Amino acid sequence: MSAPVLLVIAHGSRDPRHAATVHALTARVRSLRPGLRVETGFLDFNAPSVPRVLERLAAQGAGAVIVLPLLLTRAFHAKSDIPTVLHEARTRLPRMRIRQAEVLGPSPLLNSALERRLHEAGIRPGDRGSTGLVLASAGSTDPEAIAVIAEIARELRHTGWCAVRPAFASASLPRTEEAVRTLRAEGVRRVAVAPYVIAPGRLPDRIAAGAAGADVLADVLGASPELARLLLTRYDEARVRRTRAVTLTA
């Protein structure tokens, strides 16, 4: 039996850098696991849409698809948008087995990707004791998503940074620039901003603008090796859950 297709779902953006980054990430996933069919679909702005990809796969005879939300937290898109799209697809395509994998975060691999981007921006391990870190995410109105970002900030504080503050580009406070000012007011001499976002776009640009008063701005997570490995981890976890469920009901 062939392995289920991996369908990565991204939000989409009018910014062309967003789709280019998503495609670079899925290309890295393919390189890590040759033979696995990896497709990309978008919820908005970009093509192909998720329903169109699923219809094409069904027409080509794909029997099973694991849908992986390219999301760092379980917020609105993971809890509402994507399940709605998949429910409609299952109704139209009853012969196709469609399963939704878990969102990407939190994960030690994401923390490692953050560290990679900070290192690339010029932060060395010995710099942490004198550097304050702003963990800047896109933001959400979902309390669960906000709590996850706050917990990641607390975890990072124990890795040697003199201080870590969460910040948000939308929906929640504080903003990136406010977190930078707070660290300065507390006497932190060097401040680094780490965008906890996957691809460029409007909100990451807002984070970058808010980092104007910082000393270091890391890049988005992008097509990092750690993120590519994490996609495969979530895919494998979804396959294992399905196998166990079939075994238990057999």
Secondary structure, 3 states (H helix, E strand, C coil): CCCCEEEEEECCCCCHHHHHHHHHHHHHHHHHCCCCCEEEEECCCCCCEHHHHHHHHHHCCCCEEEEEECCCCCCHHHHHHHHHHHHHHHHHCCCCEEEECCCCCCCHHHHHHHHHHHHHCCCCHHHHHHEEEEEEECCCCCHHHHHHHHHHHHHHHCCCCCEEEEEECCCCCCCHHHHHHHHHHCCCCEEEEEECCCCCCHHHHHHHHHHHHCCEECCCCCCCHHHHHHHHHHHHHHHHHHHHHHHHHC
